[in-house]
Amino acid sequence: MRQSWTDDRLDDLSSLMNERFDHVEAEMDQRFGRVESEMRGLRTEMIDNNRERAAEFIALQRTIIHAGVAMFAGIMGVIAAIVGVVITQL
């Protein structure tokens, strides 16, 4: 038996589809809201980690500079000692 699609039935179908799409849209908005919130948290965490790494890098640079200065002073001391020995033997 074939049913005819009356305007009332089409209106019912249209309203049912609208309800379902509204439900899906609300659910997607909720999920995207959660994803957006998680992304903000991750972005904040990455920025904090980058700041920590920058601070560690600066500390490493200072250490390298101090070691270089100490090595230079040590080499200058050795050169001065060698020059002193050579001068005293002349």
PERA-V221530 format. One line per field, one symbol per residue. ss: DSSP state (H for helix, E for strand, - for the rest). phi: phi as a letter, one per 20 degrees, with the letter a starting at -180 (. if undefined). psi: psi as a letter, one per 40 degrees, with the letter a starting at -180 (. if undefined). Layout:
ss = ???
phi = ???
psi = ???
This chain:
ss = ------HHHHHHHHHHHHHHHHHHHHHHHHHHHHHHHHHHHHHHHHHHHHHHHHHHHHHHHHHHHHHHHHHHHHHHHHHHHHHHHHHHH-
phi = .edeeegfffffffffffffffffffffgfffffffffffffffffffffffffffffffgfffffffffffffffffffffffffffee
psi = hhiihidddddddddddddddddddddddddddddddddddddddddddddddddddddddddddddddddddddddddddddddddde.
